Amino acid sequence: MTRAWTAQELLAAKVIRFYDRNWKPYLGDTRPNHKESAEIMQELADAVGVARQTIIAFNPDDLTVRARLRLASTRNATVEEDVAYSLIGIFKSDIRPHYGEGDVALGHFLEEIVARSGEVTVLAWTGKSSSYNSCLPATLSVYSRSPGASLAIEDAAMDVRVGALRNSLSQTDVDLLYDRVTRLPPARFANSQLHLSCVIFVVKRLGVQNFGDGREHCYRARVSGIGDVEFQTLDQLSPTEPRKLIFVHPWVRDLYDPLERFNWGSADSDDEDEYKSAPESDDGSAPSSPLAAVPAATMDNYTRALRMIARLQQPFHALLLLQQTNGSFKLVAAEHEIVLPGIDRKMNFAKDIRTEVVEIL
């Protein structure tokens, strides 16, 4: 029941029947379609870790990318490449099977998800990096763990925050940051390099806390625009070259209002993403966005910018990148999420926050 290819057999089939070891209808249920049996479907759902309704009426378009990856995270394959190839149908992928490429197959598959949609929830994982690209995982099992969700700000609290920011920040600085973020292009791959749009925070100082009891190393850093943070990594870092390290916030979509149409690099495009990236509900589907206090259609850009700043003040899962000799970066592996507390209200917008596309090997 955990083989990679059986996922398609269970989910795609409209009619399915189960038999016991004596080839008699399972549980004595003689109906022509066991997907109509609540008891059998619940037992199956518990056994394979897939929501019962998903098994009964599966449609990949109803699930977010993250939910589909979670479906695949517990599947095993005798042939290494089949971990990726077995998902071609569920993701409507265009990759062509090429047996013999080993773990590179998974890299190609995840690359295509990012390349076709700019989808970056694929990057929200912890553990060992792929040999294909350091921002991609070595196995799909990492997607069995749900990423830490960004804390939503209630409408009343948002109004209070926006009012306080309006009285304390320069409109010129706020508008400039908003403009820079909205002009960021979608993530893409080229020659296995990830070009990732993000908000960047530079590490100014780095100190070793201790080397822990297990595999992780512990550090304390002074980070521009953030302040002092403590974190752990699987890789050992050099305190003598802290400025080669940057923390990045790549979850750009999370900075926008729920009702504000998100379009990479343009406020006028009507293109729809092929893959959904909205927050998941309990069954993995993409829920409807809640109504915002101020409809996005009537909100002025300055207010939108202030609301974006308020979201940047929220704790977020950061990626830690180490600059290489050629100027590109590599992800620093971590066993647990690195969560930064959000931007400091006393930061200098011009000096402490950068927005750009970084190239990651």
DAFENKA-V127803 format. One record per pair of residues at least 24 apart in sequence whose C-alpha atoms are under 10 Angstrom apart, sorted by the first residue. I is the first residue (numbers start at 1). J is the second residue. D is the distance in Angstrom with one decimal. If there is no record, write none. Layout:
BEGIN
I:J:D  I:J:D
END
This chain:
BEGIN
1:44:9.2  1:47:7.9  1:48:6.6  1:74:10.0  1:75:8.4  1:76:9.5  2:47:9.1  2:48:6.8  2:49:9.7  2:72:9.2  2:73:9.8  2:74:6.6  2:75:4.8  2:76:6.0  2:77:8.6  3:72:9.6  3:74:8.6  3:75:5.3  3:76:4.8  3:77:5.8  3:78:8.3  3:82:9.8  3:83:9.2  3:86:9.7  4:71:10.0  4:72:7.3  4:73:9.4  4:74:8.4  4:75:4.7  4:76:5.2  4:77:5.4  4:78:8.9  4:79:9.9  4:82:7.1  4:83:6.2  4:84:8.8  4:85:9.0  4:86:6.1  4:87:8.2  5:72:9.9  5:75:8.3  5:76:8.7  5:77:7.9  5:82:7.9  5:83:8.5  5:85:8.9  5:86:5.4  5:87:8.3  6:75:8.7  6:76:9.8  6:86:8.8  7:48:9.1  7:50:9.8  7:55:9.5  7:71:8.2  7:72:7.8  7:75:8.0  7:86:8.3  7:87:8.8  7:90:9.3  8:58:9.9  8:86:7.9  8:87:8.3  8:89:8.0  8:90:7.7  10:35:9.8  10:44:9.5  10:48:10.0  10:54:10.0  10:55:6.7  10:56:8.9  10:58:9.3  11:50:9.6  11:54:7.4  11:55:5.2  11:56:7.4  11:57:7.7  11:58:5.7  11:59:8.5  11:60:9.5  11:90:9.4  12:55:8.3  12:56:9.2  12:57:8.4  12:58:6.5  12:59:8.1  12:60:9.5  12:89:9.5  12:90:8.9  13:55:9.1  13:56:8.9  13:57:9.1  13:58:8.7  14:55:9.5  14:56:7.8  14:57:7.6  14:58:8.8  15:56:9.1  16:56:9.7  48:74:8.2  48:75:9.1  49:74:8.3  49:144:9.9  50:283:8.6  50:284:9.6  51:282:9.1  51:283:6.2  51:284:8.5  52:283:9.0  53:283:8.3  54:283:7.8  54:284:8.9  54:285:9.3  58:90:9.8  59:90:8.5  60:89:8.9  60:90:5.8  60:91:7.1  60:92:8.7  60:275:9.7  60:285:9.6  61:90:8.9  61:91:8.7  61:92:9.7  61:274:8.9  61:275:7.8  61:276:8.0  61:285:9.0  61:286:9.6  62:275:9.9  62:276:8.7  62:284:8.5  62:285:5.8  62:286:7.0  62:287:9.7  63:90:10.0  63:275:8.9  63:276:7.5  63:277:9.3  63:278:9.7  63:280:8.3  63:281:9.7  63:283:8.6  63:284:5.8  63:285:4.6  63:286:6.3  63:287:9.7  64:121:9.6  64:275:6.9  64:276:5.1  64:277:5.9  64:278:7.1  64:279:8.1  64:280:6.9  64:281:9.6  64:284:6.6  64:285:6.1  64:286:5.9  64:287:9.7  65:90:9.9  65:91:8.1  65:113:8.4  65:119:8.2  65:120:9.6  65:121:7.6  65:122:7.7  65:275:6.4  65:276:6.4  65:277:6.6  65:278:9.2  65:280:9.6  65:284:9.1  65:285:9.6  65:286:9.6  66:119:9.9  66:120:9.8  66:121:6.7  66:122:7.0  66:124:9.3  66:143:7.5  66:144:9.4  66:146:8.4  66:147:9.2  66:275:9.9  66:276:9.0  66:277:7.9  66:278:9.6  66:279:9.1  66:280:8.0  66:284:7.8  66:285:9.6  67:143:8.7  67:144:9.3  67:146:9.2  67:277:9.9  67:279:9.9  67:280:7.4  67:281:9.5  67:282:9.8  67:283:8.2  67:284:4.9  67:285:7.3  67:286:9.1  68:143:9.4  68:284:8.0  68:285:9.6  69:110:9.8  69:122:8.5  69:140:7.2  69:141:8.9  69:142:9.3  69:143:6.1  69:144:7.9  70:140:8.1  70:141:8.1  70:142:8.6  70:143:5.2  70:144:5.1  70:145:7.8  70:146:8.3  70:284:8.8  71:140:9.7  71:141:9.9  71:143:8.6  71:144:7.9  71:284:9.4  72:140:6.9  72:141:7.9  72:143:8.2  72:144:8.4  73:139:8.2  73:140:4.9  73:141:4.3  73:142:6.9  73:143:5.6  73:144:5.4  73:145:9.0  74:140:7.8  74:141:6.0  74:142:9.4  74:143:8.8  74:144:7.1  75:140:8.5  75:141:8.2  76:140:9.6  76:141:9.5  80:104:9.6  80:105:8.3  80:106:8.9  81:105:5.5  81:106:7.0  82:106:8.8  83:109:9.7  83:139:8.7  83:140:8.0  84:108:8.5  84:109:6.2  84:110:8.5  84:139:9.8  84:140:8.9  85:109:8.0  91:275:8.7  92:274:10.0  103:130:7.8  103:131:7.8  103:132:7.9  103:138:7.4  103:139:8.4  104:130:8.2  104:131:7.5  104:132:5.9  104:133:9.3  104:138:9.3  105:132:9.0  106:130:8.7  106:132:8.6  106:136:8.9  106:137:8.7  106:138:8.0  106:139:7.8  106:140:8.3  107:131:8.3  107:132:5.6  107:133:7.2  107:134:9.9  107:135:9.9  107:136:6.8  107:137:8.1  107:138:8.2  107:139:9.5  107:192:8.5  108:132:8.1  108:133:9.8  108:136:10.0  108:189:9.9  108:192:8.3  110:136:7.4  110:137:9.1  110:140:9.8  111:136:8.3  111:188:8.1  111:189:6.6  111:190:9.5  111:192:7.9  111:193:9.5  111:194:8.4  112:188:8.9  112:189:8.3  113:188:9.6  113:274:9.5  113:275:8.0  114:186:8.8  114:187:6.6  114:188:6.3  114:189:7.6  114:194:9.1  114:196:10.0  114:275:9.4  115:186:8.4  115:187:6.8  115:188:4.8  115:189:6.0  115:190:9.1  115:194:9.2  115:195:9.8  116:186:9.6  116:187:9.3  116:188:8.1  116:189:9.7  116:273:8.4  116:274:7.5  116:275:8.3  117:186:7.8  117:187:8.2  117:188:8.6  117:272:9.1  117:273:5.7  117:274:6.1  117:275:6.2  117:276:8.7  117:277:9.4  118:185:8.6  118:186:4.8  118:187:4.7  118:188:6.5  118:189:9.7  118:196:9.1  118:197:9.6  118:264:8.4  118:273:8.2  118:274:9.6  118:275:8.9  118:277:9.7  119:186:8.1  119:187:7.3  119:188:9.2  119:251:9.5  119:253:9.7  119:273:8.6  119:274:9.4  119:275:7.2  119:276:8.1  119:277:6.8  120:186:9.1  120:187:7.3  120:188:9.8  120:196:8.7  120:197:9.7  120:250:7.4  120:251:7.1  120:252:9.1  120:253:9.4  120:277:8.3  121:147:8.6  121:250:9.2  121:251:7.8  121:277:7.2  121:278:9.7  121:279:9.9  122:277:9.9  123:147:9.8  123:250:8.9  123:251:9.6  123:319:8.8  124:148:8.6  124:250:9.6  124:251:9.3  124:317:8.1  124:318:9.1  124:319:8.6  124:337:8.6  125:317:9.8  125:319:9.7  125:333:9.8  125:334:9.1  125:335:9.0  125:336:8.6  125:337:7.6  126:233:10.0  126:319:9.8  126:333:7.1  126:334:5.7  126:335:5.3  126:336:5.8  126:337:6.3  126:338:9.1  127:233:9.6  127:234:8.2  127:332:9.9  127:333:6.3  127:334:5.7  127:335:4.8  127:336:7.5  127:337:9.3  128:234:8.5  128:332:9.6  128:333:6.2  128:334:7.7  128:335:7.9  129:330:9.8  129:331:8.0  129:332:8.7  129:333:6.6  129:334:9.3  131:361:9.5  132:192:6.7  132:193:8.9  132:361:8.2  133:189:9.9  133:192:6.5  133:193:6.9  133:194:7.6  133:330:8.2  133:331:8.8  133:360:7.5  133:361:5.4  134:192:10.0  134:193:9.3  134:194:9.1  134:321:9.6  134:329:9.1  134:330:5.8  134:331:5.3  134:332:8.0  134:333:8.1  134:360:7.4  134:361:6.0  135:193:9.5  135:194:7.8  135:196:10.0  135:319:8.9  135:321:9.4  135:329:10.0  135:330:7.5  135:331:5.8  135:332:8.8  135:333:8.8  135:360:7.4  135:361:7.8  136:194:9.5  136:331:9.1  136:361:10.0  137:333:9.7  146:280:9.7  147:317:8.4  147:337:8.2  148:316:8.2  148:317:7.0  148:337:7.9  148:339:8.9  149:254:9.8  149:279:8.0  149:280:9.5  149:315:9.7  149:316:8.2  149:317:8.4  150:251:9.4  150:254:7.5  150:255:9.7  150:279:9.3  150:311:8.9  150:314:7.6  150:315:7.2  150:316:6.2  150:317:8.0  151:254:9.9  151:311:8.7  151:314:6.9  151:315:7.5  151:316:8.3  152:254:9.5  152:311:8.3  152:314:8.7  153:307:9.7  153:310:8.6  153:311:7.8  153:314:8.7  154:292:9.0  154:293:8.9  155:291:9.2  155:292:6.7  155:293:5.5  155:294:8.7  156:293:7.9  157:310:10.0  158:292:9.9  158:293:8.7  158:306:9.6  158:307:7.1  158:310:7.4  158:311:9.0  159:293:8.2  159:294:9.4  159:303:9.9  159:306:10.0  159:307:8.6  159:310:9.9  161:306:8.5  161:307:8.0  161:309:9.4  161:310:6.5  161:311:9.8  161:313:10.0  162:303:7.4  162:304:9.4  162:305:9.4  162:306:5.7  162:307:6.2  162:308:9.4  162:309:8.6  162:310:7.0  163:303:9.5  163:306:8.8  163:307:9.9  164:306:9.6  164:310:9.9  165:303:10.0  165:306:6.7  165:307:9.0  165:309:8.3  165:310:8.0  165:345:8.8  166:302:9.0  166:303:8.5  166:306:7.1  168:345:9.1  168:346:9.7  169:306:9.0  169:345:9.0  169:346:9.6  169:349:9.6  170:349:9.5  171:302:7.3  171:303:9.9  171:305:9.1  171:306:8.9  172:302:9.4  173:305:9.9  173:348:9.2  173:349:6.4  173:350:7.6  174:301:10.0  174:302:7.5  174:303:9.6  174:304:9.8  174:305:6.2  174:306:6.8  174:308:9.2  174:309:7.7  174:349:8.0  175:301:7.7  175:302:6.3  175:303:9.5  175:304:9.2  175:305:6.2  175:306:8.5  176:305:9.0  176:349:9.1  176:350:9.3  177:305:7.8  177:306:9.9  177:308:9.3  177:309:8.8  177:349:7.7  177:350:8.8  177:353:8.5  177:354:8.6  177:355:8.1  178:255:9.9  178:301:8.4  178:302:8.5  178:304:8.1  178:305:5.3  178:306:8.5  178:307:9.9  178:308:7.4  178:309:8.4  178:355:10.0  179:265:9.7  179:301:9.4  179:305:8.4  180:265:9.3  180:354:8.9  180:355:6.5  180:356:8.3  181:252:7.7  181:255:9.2  181:264:9.3  181:265:8.3  181:305:9.7  181:308:9.5  181:354:9.5  181:355:6.5  181:356:8.5  182:252:8.8  182:253:9.9  182:256:9.5  182:262:8.9  182:263:8.2  182:264:6.9  182:265:5.7  182:266:6.8  182:267:7.5  182:305:9.9  182:355:10.0  183:263:9.4  183:264:7.0  183:265:4.0  183:266:6.3  183:267:8.6  183:355:9.5  183:356:9.5  184:252:8.8  184:263:9.7  184:264:6.4  184:265:5.0  184:266:8.6  184:355:7.8  184:356:7.1  184:357:7.5  185:263:9.0  185:264:5.3  185:265:4.9  185:266:8.6  185:356:9.2  185:357:7.9  186:252:9.6  186:263:8.9  186:264:5.6  186:265:7.4  186:357:9.2  187:250:9.2  187:264:9.3  187:357:8.3  187:358:9.6  187:359:10.0  188:357:10.0  188:359:9.7  189:359:9.1  189:360:9.3  190:359:9.5  191:361:9.5  192:360:8.9  192:361:7.2  193:328:9.1  193:329:9.6  193:330:10.0  193:358:9.8  193:359:6.4  193:360:5.6  193:361:5.0  194:328:9.8  194:329:9.6  194:330:9.9  194:357:9.4  194:358:7.9  194:359:5.6  194:360:5.0  194:361:6.6  195:328:9.8  195:356:9.7  195:357:6.0  195:358:5.6  195:359:4.6  195:360:6.4  195:361:9.2  196:248:9.6  196:250:7.2  196:356:8.2  196:357:5.1  196:358:5.3  196:359:6.5  196:360:7.5  197:248:9.1  197:249:8.7  197:250:6.2  197:251:8.9  197:252:7.9  197:264:9.8  197:355:7.5  197:356:5.8  197:357:4.3  197:358:6.6  197:359:9.1  198:247:9.6  198:248:6.0  198:249:5.4  198:250:4.3  198:251:7.3  198:252:6.8  198:319:10.0  198:354:8.4  198:355:5.8  198:356:6.0  198:357:6.4  198:358:7.7  199:247:8.5  199:248:5.6  199:249:5.0  199:250:6.5  199:251:8.7  199:252:7.9  199:312:9.4  199:318:10.0  199:353:6.9  199:354:5.8  199:355:4.6  199:356:6.8  199:357:8.9  199:358:9.9  200:224:9.0  200:225:9.3  200:246:6.6  200:247:6.0  200:248:4.6  200:249:6.5  200:250:8.7  200:318:9.7  200:319:9.8  200:352:8.6  200:353:6.1  200:354:5.0  200:355:5.9  200:356:7.5  200:357:9.4  200:358:9.2  201:225:6.5  201:226:7.5  201:245:9.0  201:246:5.7  201:247:5.1  201:248:6.1  201:249:8.3  201:318:9.7  201:320:9.7  201:343:9.2  201:351:9.9  201:352:6.8  201:353:6.0  201:354:6.8  201:355:9.1  202:226:9.3  202:242:8.6  202:243:6.5  202:244:8.2  202:245:6.5  202:246:4.5  202:247:6.3  202:248:8.6  202:320:9.9  202:321:9.9  202:351:10.0  202:352:7.7  202:353:8.3  202:354:8.7  203:227:9.5  203:228:9.7  203:229:9.9  203:241:9.4  203:242:5.7  203:243:5.4  203:244:7.6  203:245:5.6  203:246:5.5  203:247:7.3  203:320:9.7  204:228:10.0  204:241:9.1  204:242:5.9  204:243:5.7  204:244:9.1  204:245:8.5  204:246:9.1  205:239:7.5  205:240:8.6  205:241:8.4  205:242:5.5  205:243:7.5  205:245:9.6  206:230:9.8  206:237:8.9  206:238:8.1  206:239:5.0  206:240:7.7  206:241:8.1  206:242:5.6  206:243:8.8  206:245:9.2  207:237:9.5  207:238:8.8  207:239:5.7  207:240:8.9  207:242:8.9  208:232:10.0  208:236:9.7  208:237:8.7  208:238:8.9  208:239:7.2  211:236:9.1  215:334:9.7  215:335:8.6  216:333:9.6  216:334:7.5  216:335:7.3  216:336:9.4  217:334:9.2  223:247:8.1  223:340:9.7  223:343:9.8  223:352:8.7  224:343:8.8  224:344:8.9  224:347:7.8  224:348:9.0  224:351:8.1  224:352:5.0  224:353:7.3  224:354:9.9  225:342:8.4  225:343:5.4  225:344:5.5  225:345:8.3  225:346:8.0  225:347:5.1  225:348:7.1  225:349:8.0  225:351:8.3  225:352:4.7  225:353:6.2  225:354:9.7  226:313:9.1  226:340:7.6  226:341:7.1  226:342:6.2  226:343:4.7  226:344:5.1  226:345:8.8  226:346:9.4  226:347:7.7  226:352:8.4  226:353:9.4  227:340:9.4  227:341:8.8  227:342:9.2  227:343:8.1  227:344:6.9  227:346:9.9  227:347:9.1  228:340:9.4  228:341:9.4  229:338:9.6  229:339:8.9  229:340:6.9  229:341:8.0  230:338:8.7  230:339:9.1  230:340:8.7  231:320:9.9  231:334:9.1  231:336:9.1  231:337:8.8  231:338:6.1  231:339:8.0  231:340:8.9  232:332:10.0  232:333:9.3  232:334:6.6  232:335:7.9  232:336:7.6  232:337:8.8  232:338:7.4  233:320:9.1  233:332:6.9  233:333:5.9  233:334:4.3  233:335:6.7  233:336:8.0  233:337:9.4  233:338:8.6  234:332:7.5  234:333:5.4  234:334:5.0  234:335:6.5  234:336:9.3  235:331:9.8  235:332:6.3  235:333:6.1  235:334:7.5  235:335:10.0  236:332:8.9  236:333:9.6  237:322:9.0  237:332:8.9  241:322:10.0  242:322:9.2  243:322:8.9  243:323:8.7  244:321:8.2  244:322:5.7  244:323:5.0  244:324:7.9  244:325:9.7  244:327:9.5  244:329:8.9  245:320:7.0  245:321:5.7  245:322:4.7  245:323:6.3  245:324:9.8  245:329:8.9  245:330:9.7  245:331:9.8  245:332:9.2  246:318:9.6  246:319:8.3  246:320:5.9  246:321:5.4  246:322:6.7  246:323:8.1  246:329:9.2  246:331:9.9  247:317:9.7  247:318:6.0  247:319:5.6  247:320:4.6  247:321:6.3  247:322:9.1  247:331:9.9  247:338:9.4  247:340:8.8  248:316:9.9  248:317:8.9  248:318:5.6  248:319:5.3  248:320:6.5  248:321:7.6  248:340:9.9  248:354:9.5  248:355:9.3  248:356:10.0  248:358:9.4  249:312:9.0  249:316:7.5  249:317:7.4  249:318:5.5  249:319:6.9  249:320:9.4  249:340:9.5  249:342:9.8  249:355:9.4  250:316:9.9  250:317:9.1  250:318:7.8  250:319:7.9  250:355:9.9  250:357:9.8  251:316:8.8  251:317:8.8  251:318:9.0  252:308:9.8  252:312:9.9  253:277:8.6  253:278:8.9  254:278:9.0  254:279:9.3  254:308:8.9  254:311:7.9  254:312:9.3  254:316:9.9  255:304:9.7  255:305:9.5  255:307:8.1  255:308:5.3  255:309:8.1  255:310:8.7  255:311:5.8  255:312:7.0  255:314:10.0  256:296:9.8  256:304:7.9  256:305:9.0  256:307:7.9  256:308:6.3  256:309:10.0  256:311:8.4  257:289:9.3  257:290:9.8  257:291:9.6  257:292:7.4  257:294:9.5  257:295:9.2  257:296:7.2  257:304:7.7  257:307:7.8  257:308:7.9  257:311:9.5  258:288:9.1  258:289:5.6  258:290:6.8  258:291:7.5  258:292:6.9  258:295:9.5  258:296:8.4  259:288:9.8  259:289:6.7  259:290:7.8  259:291:7.0  259:292:6.8  259:294:9.3  259:295:7.0  259:296:5.7  259:297:8.3  260:289:9.9  260:292:9.4  260:295:8.2  260:296:5.2  260:297:7.5  260:299:9.4  260:304:9.1  261:296:8.3  261:297:9.4  309:342:9.7  309:343:8.5  309:345:9.6  310:342:9.2  310:343:9.0  310:345:9.7  311:342:8.2  311:343:9.2  312:341:9.2  312:342:5.7  312:343:6.0  312:344:9.3  313:340:9.7  313:341:7.3  313:342:4.2  313:343:4.8  313:344:7.0  313:345:7.8  314:340:8.6  314:341:6.4  314:342:4.8  314:343:7.5  315:339:6.4  315:340:5.4  315:341:4.1  315:342:4.7  315:343:8.4  316:340:5.5  316:341:6.7  316:342:6.5  316:343:9.9  317:341:9.1  317:342:9.7  318:342:9.9  321:358:9.6  321:360:8.3  322:360:9.3  323:358:9.9  323:359:9.6  323:360:8.9  323:361:9.9  324:360:9.4  324:361:9.1  327:358:9.4  327:359:8.3  327:360:9.5  328:358:7.1  328:359:5.2  328:360:5.7  328:361:6.8  329:358:7.4  329:359:6.1  329:360:4.6  329:361:6.1  330:359:8.5  330:360:5.4  330:361:5.4  331:360:7.4  331:361:8.1
END
